[in-house]
């Protein structure tokens, strides 16, 4: 009997390690706080900004020099997140595009989105343990924000940022751990990308906002950052090589950056230098380390510091608008 009690104590202390108590969070529904351009100063000084950029850079370090196909730990929460994304994928199959006169922005996306809107909290509840169920309504908001806008039927880097924020929240409440880093990028984010590309193709979604000359591609940014980190110190592949069709077709299953290039070339016609000028310019950078540093600077300047992107970001207890604690 004493042995059994000891085992139960050991189990519960193990659980405490896995699921830290969260006295500092009184969960809340995240809301908009950036309503005018001057509010951007609040965002850049906020705990949310520090946590978000810290999360992006931690994952950047975690995948440096690693292939998508290498071995890494796949925890139960990672498997549950992939199952959640598989559900979203199935809903696309169940919601075919409608017949409509305009080629872009198929209204069936709204039907698909309404399903997510209704089910998001239940989906999140499948990923987080029962004792953290109070966090589900807060975390679910970021999931709903991560798939595109149902009014405009568009998708862009702000929606992508919401998915990264969703994963960041799961780290903050202890569902995802430090040793999940590679799986977060290679397993979960890769699956998210596949589902978003399927949404974009199925419902002919518009790119959110005018990308202007800085846009890497019409929809994503983070896979180029993490994808370039994977290629740092590669023995043979240099930035100039991603313009070669054979290099992309031979290596895209190992490297997220090349996977993105493949998708662009499948979706766009004409000379690469014309349809993807920024990427064309990047091919002239001498090393992947320099590409990676440059993309991080560009992401901050062109996504995180742009009012049209950040005005839609929502703040709660986990990603707080309050000034960063030094």
C-alpha positions in Angstrom: 0.0 0.0 0.0 2.8 2.4 1.0 4.5 1.6 -2.3 1.3 2.4 -4.2 1.0 5.8 -2.4 4.6 6.6 -3.1 3.9 5.9 -6.8 0.9 8.1 -6.8 2.9 10.9 -5.2 5.6 10.5 -7.8 3.1 10.6 -10.6 1.5 13.7 -9.3 4.9 15.5 -8.8 5.8 14.5 -12.3 2.5 16.0 -13.6 3.3 19.2 -11.7 6.6 19.4 -13.6 4.9 18.9 -16.9 2.0 21.3 -16.1 3.3 24.3 -14.1 0.7 26.0 -11.9 -0.4 29.3 -13.5 -1.2 31.7 -10.7 -0.3 34.7 -12.7 -2.8 34.2 -15.5 -6.5 35.1 -15.1 -7.5 34.0 -18.6 -9.5 36.5 -20.7 -10.8 36.7 -24.3 -8.1 38.5 -26.3 -9.1 41.8 -27.9 -7.8 44.5 -30.2 -5.7 47.2 -28.6 -4.0 48.8 -31.6 -6.6 51.1 -33.1 -4.5 54.0 -34.4 -0.9 54.4 -35.7 0.4 56.0 -32.5 -0.7 52.8 -30.6 2.1 50.9 -32.4 4.5 52.3 -29.7 2.5 50.3 -27.1 2.8 47.1 -29.1 6.6 47.5 -29.5 7.1 48.0 -25.8 4.6 45.2 -24.8 5.1 41.9 -23.1 3.3 40.3 -26.1 5.9 41.7 -28.6 8.8 40.5 -26.5 7.3 37.1 -26.0 6.3 36.7 -29.6 9.6 37.7 -31.1 11.4 35.6 -28.5 9.3 32.6 -29.5 10.1 33.1 -33.2 13.9 33.4 -32.5 13.9 30.4 -30.2 12.4 28.2 -32.9 14.8 29.8 -35.4 17.7 28.6 -33.2 16.1 25.2 -32.7 15.9 24.3 -36.4 19.3 25.7 -37.4 21.1 23.2 -39.6 18.4 20.6 -39.3 16.5 18.8 -42.1 12.7 18.4 -42.1 13.4 14.6 -42.4 15.7 14.3 -39.4 14.6 12.5 -36.3 13.1 14.5 -33.4 10.8 13.9 -30.5 7.1 13.9 -31.2 5.1 14.4 -28.0 1.4 13.7 -27.4 0.5 17.5 -27.6 2.2 17.7 -31.0 0.2 14.7 -32.2 -3.0 16.3 -31.0 -2.1 19.5 -32.8 -1.6 17.6 -36.0 -4.9 15.9 -35.5 -6.6 19.3 -35.0 -5.1 20.5 -38.3 -6.2 17.3 -40.1 -9.7 18.1 -38.9 -9.5 21.5 -40.6 -8.2 19.8 -43.7 -11.2 17.4 -43.8 -13.6 20.3 -43.4 -12.2 21.7 -46.7 -13.1 18.5 -48.5 -16.6 18.6 -47.0 -17.1 22.2 -48.1 -16.5 22.4 -51.9 -16.3 25.8 -53.6 -19.6 27.4 -54.7 -20.5 28.4 -58.3 -20.1 32.2 -58.4 -19.3 34.8 -61.1 -16.1 36.2 -59.5 -13.0 34.0 -59.8 -11.5 35.0 -56.4 -12.8 34.9 -52.9 -15.1 31.9 -53.0 -18.0 32.3 -50.6 -17.8 28.7 -49.5 -14.8 29.8 -47.3 -17.3 31.5 -45.0 -19.2 28.2 -44.5 -15.9 26.5 -43.7 -14.9 29.4 -41.4 -18.2 29.3 -39.5 -17.6 25.7 -38.6 -14.2 26.6 -37.1 -15.7 29.6 -35.3 -18.2 27.3 -33.6 -15.8 24.5 -32.9 -12.5 26.3 -32.1 -12.8 26.0 -28.3 -13.7 22.3 -28.5 -10.7 21.7 -30.8 -8.3 23.5 -28.4 -9.8 21.5 -25.5 -8.6 18.3 -27.3 -5.0 19.6 -27.1 -4.8 21.0 -23.6 -5.2 19.0 -20.4 -8.4 19.2 -18.5 -6.9 21.2 -15.6 -6.1 24.0 -18.0 -9.5 24.1 -19.7 -10.0 27.7 -18.5 -7.3 28.7 -21.0 -9.3 27.2 -24.0 -11.4 30.3 -24.8 -8.4 32.6 -24.8 -6.1 30.3 -26.9 -8.9 29.5 -29.3 -9.1 33.1 -30.5 -5.7 32.9 -32.0 -6.6 29.7 -33.8 -9.7 31.4 -35.3 -7.5 34.4 -36.3 -4.9 32.2 -38.0 -6.9 31.0 -41.1 -7.8 34.2 -42.9 -10.6 36.7 -42.9 -14.2 35.5 -43.6 -15.5 38.9 -44.7 -12.7 39.7 -47.2 -11.9 36.1 -47.9 -8.2 36.9 -47.7 -5.1 35.6 -45.9 -1.7 37.1 -45.1 1.2 37.4 -42.7 -1.1 38.7 -39.9 -3.0 35.5 -40.0 0.2 33.5 -40.0 1.4 35.5 -37.0 -1.9 34.5 -35.2 -0.9 30.9 -35.6 2.5 31.5 -34.2 0.8 33.3 -31.3 -1.5 30.3 -30.8 1.6 28.0 -30.5 3.3 30.6 -28.3 0.3 30.5 -25.9 0.5 26.7 -25.7 4.1 27.1 -24.7 3.3 29.7 -22.1 0.7 27.4 -20.4 3.1 24.5 -20.4 1.4 22.3 -23.0 4.3 22.5 -25.4 7.8 22.1 -23.9 11.3 23.2 -24.8 12.1 19.8 -26.3 9.1 20.2 -28.7 10.9 23.0 -30.7 11.8 21.0 -33.8 8.4 19.3 -33.9 6.6 22.7 -33.5 8.2 23.9 -36.8 8.7 20.6 -38.7 5.5 18.8 -37.8 2.9 21.4 -36.7 3.8 24.5 -38.6 4.5 22.4 -41.8 1.0 20.8 -41.5 -0.5 24.3 -40.9 1.2 25.5 -44.1 -0.2 22.6 -46.1 -3.8 23.3 -44.8 -3.4 27.1 -45.5 -2.2 26.4 -49.1 -5.2 24.1 -49.6 -7.5 26.9 -48.3 -5.8 29.4 -50.6 -6.1 27.2 -53.7 -9.6 25.8 -52.9 -11.3 29.1 -52.2 -9.0 31.3 -54.3 -8.2 33.6 -51.3 -6.8 37.0 -51.9 -3.5 38.1 -50.4 -4.3 40.2 -47.3 -3.3 43.9 -47.9 -1.1 45.1 -50.7 2.2 43.4 -50.3 4.1 46.0 -52.3 7.6 45.4 -53.4 8.7 43.9 -50.1 6.5 40.8 -50.2 8.4 37.5 -50.2 5.4 35.7 -51.5 1.7 36.5 -51.4 0.8 34.8 -48.2 3.7 33.6 -45.9 6.8 34.8 -44.2 7.9 32.6 -41.3 8.7 29.5 -43.3 11.4 31.6 -45.2 12.9 32.6 -41.8 13.0 29.1 -40.3 13.7 27.6 -43.7 16.8 29.7 -44.2 17.9 28.7 -40.6 17.8 25.1 -41.6 20.2 25.8 -44.5 22.9 27.6 -42.4 26.3 26.1 -42.9 25.0 23.6 -45.5 28.1 22.0 -47.1 26.9 22.5 -50.7 23.7 24.5 -51.1 24.2 28.3 -51.2 21.4 31.0 -51.6 22.1 31.3 -55.3 21.1 27.6 -55.8 17.5 28.0 -54.9 16.8 29.5 -58.4 17.8 26.1 -60.0 14.8 23.9 -60.6 16.7 20.7 -60.1 18.0 21.8 -56.7 14.5 22.7 -55.5 13.0 19.4 -56.8 15.8 17.3 -55.3 15.8 19.0 -51.8 12.3 20.5 -51.1 11.4 17.6 -48.8 14.3 18.4 -46.5 14.1 22.2 -46.4 11.1 24.4 -45.8 12.6 27.3 -47.8 12.9 25.2 -50.9 9.4 23.8 -50.3 8.1 27.5 -50.4 10.0 28.1 -53.6 8.5 25.0 -55.2 4.9 26.2 -54.2 5.6 29.7 -55.7 6.8 28.2 -59.0 3.7 25.9 -59.2 1.4 28.9 -58.6 3.0 31.6 -60.7 4.0 31.9 -64.3 6.7 34.0 -66.0 10.3 34.8 -65.0 11.0 34.3 -61.3 12.7 37.7 -61.1 9.5 39.4 -62.1 6.9 37.6 -60.0 9.1 37.2 -56.9 11.6 40.1 -57.0 12.5 40.1 -53.3 13.4 36.4 -53.4 15.4 36.9 -56.6 17.4 39.6 -54.7 17.9 37.3 -51.8 19.5 34.7 -54.1 22.5 37.1 -54.4 23.2 37.1 -50.6 26.5 35.2 -50.0 25.5 33.0 -47.1 22.4 31.5 -45.5 23.4 33.0 -42.1 23.2 36.5 -43.7 19.9 35.6 -45.4 18.5 34.5 -42.1 19.5 37.7 -40.3 18.2 39.8 -43.1 14.8 38.0 -43.1 14.4 38.5 -39.3 15.1 42.2 -39.7 12.7 42.4 -42.7 10.0 40.5 -40.7 10.2 43.0 -37.9 10.1 46.0 -40.2 7.6 44.8 -42.8 5.2 42.7 -40.7 5.5 43.4 -37.0 6.0 47.1 -37.3 3.3 47.7 -39.9 0.0 49.1 -38.6 -2.1 47.4 -41.3 -0.8 44.0 -40.1 -0.7 44.6 -36.3 -4.0 46.5 -36.0 -5.8 43.1 -36.1 -3.6 41.4 -33.5 -5.4 40.5 -30.2 -4.1 40.8 -26.7 -5.1 38.8 -23.6 -3.5 37.5 -20.4 -1.0 35.2 -22.2 0.1 37.8 -24.8 -0.3 41.0 -22.9 -0.4 44.6 -24.1 1.2 45.7 -20.8 4.8 47.0 -21.0 7.5 44.4 -20.9 8.8 43.5 -17.5 12.5 44.3 -17.5 
